[in-house]
């Protein structure tokens, strides 16, 4: 396997335990030039996820600009996932406070300026949280959005069940899409309308990449040991689980090693009605990662964290 050429990326995130692991891994990848990190309310409130992003990047010795983005979904009330991530977002794991501060420019404006100054299709967007910031970019600066390279997003559940209840009794959707279904629907429409190069990595795929407690304890290096603590917090949030899925790390892994994943094109849309956030059959041709070589991905993840 050989890595893709070095790519400039912006990481859009709501750390979040698995977001944190993804950020720690991305900071060690020679294949990713992290130009900025933008934050979005999701797993916990915006101020908390923004501070988490600053602290994680500082801990990893990486200092791109951090810009705060949307503090709530487009039209709905926010719904944090503190049951898994805790009020602080990182499951009680503490990081030294960052020496850097968040930049004052709003995330969408900062992303617009970066895209306008970059050659078309050379800046990728790696999305680990709800799609609110991208939906706002598509609305407020469509010409800049058209200059995006790859958009790789963790989100959705295709054939697999979701992980949060929505709408009608028994219905489930994936958290990121259900937190802001109108934003996800807008992004899916843009695939048809503007040729947005979108790949989603749903629960069908991310649940295949799993960590055991022993694997987590065996991680080495400063970033690896911190990732091990974060995975330990994941186990603390459950009872009786022998493994935990590593959802968001799939995004930077795909950005660098897409050959680890099996991609299908599905015609889909997002339900914004009775089952908000559910991925259903529709007219938008979306690239979907439905499988991953989990053994190779775990090895690559551990090596990168070390």
C-alpha positions in Angstrom: 0.0 0.0 0.0 1.2 3.5 -0.8 -0.1 6.7 0.6 -1.7 9.4 -1.6 0.3 12.5 -2.3 0.3 15.1 0.5 -3.0 17.0 0.6 -3.9 20.2 2.2 -6.9 19.7 4.5 -9.3 21.5 6.8 -10.7 19.3 9.6 -14.2 20.1 10.7 -14.9 18.5 14.1 -16.8 18.4 17.4 -14.4 16.6 19.8 -15.7 14.1 21.1 -13.7 11.0 22.0 -13.4 9.5 18.6 -12.8 13.0 17.0 -9.9 13.4 19.4 -8.3 10.1 18.3 -8.8 11.2 14.7 -7.1 14.5 15.3 -4.2 12.9 17.2 -3.6 10.6 14.3 -4.0 13.3 11.6 -1.4 15.4 13.4 1.2 12.7 12.9 0.5 12.0 9.3 3.1 13.2 6.8 0.4 12.9 4.1 -1.8 15.6 5.6 -1.1 19.3 5.6 -3.6 20.5 8.2 -4.3 24.1 7.2 -6.9 24.8 9.8 -9.4 23.1 12.2 -13.0 24.3 12.3 -15.4 23.4 15.1 -19.1 22.8 15.2 -21.5 22.1 18.1 -22.4 18.4 18.1 -21.2 16.0 20.7 -21.1 18.9 23.2 -21.5 22.6 23.0 -19.4 24.8 20.8 -17.2 26.4 23.4 -16.2 23.1 24.8 -15.4 21.4 21.5 -13.4 24.4 20.4 -11.3 24.3 23.6 -10.9 20.6 23.2 -9.6 21.1 19.6 -7.1 23.7 20.8 -5.9 21.5 23.7 -5.6 18.4 21.4 -3.6 20.2 18.8 -1.3 21.8 21.3 -0.8 18.4 23.0 0.2 16.9 19.6 2.6 19.7 18.9 0.6 20.9 16.0 -0.6 24.5 15.7 -2.9 25.2 12.8 -5.5 27.9 13.2 -8.7 27.0 15.0 -11.9 28.7 14.0 -15.2 28.3 15.8 -18.2 27.5 13.6 -21.9 26.9 14.1 -23.1 26.8 17.6 -26.4 25.1 16.8 -28.0 23.2 13.9 -29.6 25.1 11.1 -33.2 24.9 12.4 -33.3 22.5 15.3 -32.3 22.7 18.9 -28.9 21.1 19.7 -28.8 17.7 21.2 -25.5 16.8 22.9 -24.3 13.3 23.3 -22.9 13.6 26.9 -24.0 10.0 27.7 -21.0 8.8 25.7 -18.6 11.8 25.7 -19.3 13.4 29.1 -20.0 17.1 29.7 -16.4 17.9 28.8 -16.5 15.9 25.5 -13.5 13.7 26.2 -15.0 11.2 28.6 -13.2 12.8 31.6 -9.8 12.6 30.1 -7.8 15.8 30.9 -5.4 17.6 28.6 -3.0 20.5 29.5 -4.6 23.8 28.5 -3.5 25.0 25.2 -1.2 28.0 24.9 -2.9 29.1 21.7 -6.3 30.8 21.4 -9.1 30.4 18.9 -9.0 32.8 16.0 -11.7 35.5 16.0 -12.9 34.9 12.3 -16.0 32.7 12.0 -15.3 29.3 10.6 -17.3 29.7 7.4 -15.7 33.0 6.6 -12.2 31.6 7.2 -12.9 28.6 5.0 -14.2 30.9 2.3 -11.0 32.9 2.3 -8.8 29.8 2.3 -10.7 28.3 -0.7 -10.5 31.6 -2.6 -6.7 31.7 -2.1 -6.2 28.0 -3.0 -6.1 26.5 -6.5 -9.5 24.8 -7.2 -9.9 21.2 -5.9 -6.6 21.3 -3.9 -8.1 21.8 -0.4 -10.0 18.8 1.1 -12.5 19.0 3.9 -12.4 16.2 6.5 -15.7 16.2 8.4 -16.0 14.5 11.8 -19.2 16.1 13.1 -22.5 17.4 12.0 -22.5 19.1 8.5 -23.7 22.5 9.7 -20.6 24.4 8.7 -20.5 23.0 5.2 -24.2 23.7 4.7 -23.6 27.3 5.7 -20.7 27.5 3.3 -22.8 26.2 0.4 -25.5 28.8 1.3 -23.3 31.8 1.9 -20.3 31.3 -0.4 -21.3 28.8 -3.2 -18.5 29.9 -5.5 -15.9 29.2 -2.8 -17.6 25.8 -2.0 -17.2 24.8 -5.6 -13.5 25.1 -5.2 -13.4 22.3 -2.6 -11.4 19.1 -3.3 -12.6 15.9 -1.6 -15.2 16.1 1.1 -14.9 13.1 3.4 -17.5 12.8 6.1 -18.2 10.4 8.9 -22.0 10.1 9.0 -25.1 8.1 8.3 -26.2 4.6 8.5 -27.2 2.8 5.2 -28.1 -0.8 5.8 -27.0 -0.9 9.4 -29.1 0.5 12.3 -28.3 3.9 13.6 -27.1 4.8 17.1 -29.7 7.4 18.2 -33.5 7.1 18.3 -35.3 9.5 16.0 -38.9 10.3 15.2 -41.2 7.3 14.9 -40.9 4.5 17.4 -38.0 2.2 16.7 -36.4 4.4 14.1 -32.7 5.1 14.5 -30.3 7.4 12.7 -26.6 8.1 13.1 -25.7 11.0 15.5 -24.0 13.4 13.1 -26.8 13.4 10.5 -29.6 13.3 13.1 -28.1 16.3 15.0 -28.6 18.5 11.9 -30.5 16.6 9.2 -31.3 19.8 7.3 -27.6 20.4 6.9 -26.9 16.9 5.8 -29.8 17.1 3.3 -28.3 20.4 1.9 -25.0 18.7 1.4 -26.5 15.7 -0.4 -28.4 18.1 -2.7 -25.1 19.8 -3.5 -23.7 16.5 -4.8 -26.3 16.6 -7.6 -26.4 20.4 -8.1 -22.7 21.3 -8.0 -20.7 18.1 -8.4 -19.5 18.2 -4.8 -17.0 15.4 -4.4 -18.5 13.8 -1.3 -17.7 10.5 0.2 -19.5 9.4 3.4 -18.3 6.8 5.8 -21.4 5.5 7.6 -21.8 3.2 10.6 -21.9 0.2 8.3 -18.2 0.8 7.7 -17.0 2.5 10.9 -18.3 -0.3 13.2 -15.9 -2.7 11.4 -12.9 -0.8 12.8 -12.9 -1.7 16.5 -10.6 -1.5 19.4 -10.2 -3.9 22.3 -9.0 -2.7 25.7 -5.8 -4.6 25.3 -5.1 -3.0 21.9 -5.7 0.5 23.4 -3.4 -0.2 26.3 -0.7 -1.4 23.8 -0.6 2.0 21.9 2.8 3.7 22.2 4.2 7.2 21.9 2.8 10.4 23.4 -0.2 10.6 21.1 -0.8 6.8 21.2 -0.9 6.7 25.0 -3.4 9.6 25.0 -5.5 7.8 22.4 -5.4 4.7 24.7 -6.8 6.8 27.6 -9.5 8.1 25.3 -10.5 4.6 24.2 -10.5 3.6 27.9 -13.0 6.4 28.5 -15.1 4.9 25.7 -15.2 1.6 27.5 -16.1 3.4 30.8 -19.2 4.8 29.1 -20.5 1.3 28.3 -21.1 -1.9 30.3 -20.0 -5.3 29.1 -18.6 -4.2 25.7 -15.5 -6.2 24.6 -14.7 -3.8 21.8 -15.5 -0.2 20.8 -15.9 1.2 17.3 -13.5 3.9 16.1 -15.8 6.0 14.0 -14.1 9.3 13.2 -10.5 7.9 12.7 -11.9 6.3 9.5 -12.0 9.8 7.9 -8.3 10.7 8.0 -7.5 7.1 7.3 -9.5 7.2 4.1 -8.0 10.5 3.2 -4.5 9.0 3.2 -5.2 5.3 2.4 -8.4 5.1 0.4 -7.5 1.6 -0.9 -8.3 0.3 2.6 -12.0 1.0 1.9 -14.6 -0.5 -0.4 -16.7 2.3 -2.1 -20.1 2.0 -3.6 -22.3 4.7 -5.2 -25.8 4.8 -3.7 -28.7 7.0 -4.7 -29.7 8.5 -1.4 -31.3 11.5 0.4 -31.8 12.5 4.1 -35.1 12.3 5.8 -35.9 15.7 7.4 -39.5 14.7 8.3 -40.7 12.0 10.7 -37.3 10.2 10.9 -34.8 13.1 10.9 -31.3 12.2 9.9 -32.1 8.8 8.5 -30.4 8.0 5.1 -33.1 6.8 2.7 -33.3 6.0 -1.0 -33.3 9.1 -3.1 -31.9 10.8 -6.2 -28.4 11.9 -5.1 -25.6 9.7 -6.3 -23.3 9.6 -3.2 -20.1 7.7 -2.8 -20.3 5.5 0.3 -17.6 3.5 2.1 -19.3 0.3 3.0 -16.4 -1.8 4.2 -12.8 -1.4 5.5 -9.8 -3.7 5.8 -10.0 -3.4 9.6 -6.8 -5.3 10.4 -4.7 -3.1 8.1 -6.5 0.0 9.3 -5.9 -0.8 13.0 -2.2 -1.4 12.2 -1.9 1.9 10.3 -3.7 3.7 13.0 -1.4 2.4 15.7 1.7 3.1 13.7 0.6 6.7 13.0 -0.2 7.4 16.7 3.2 6.1 17.7 
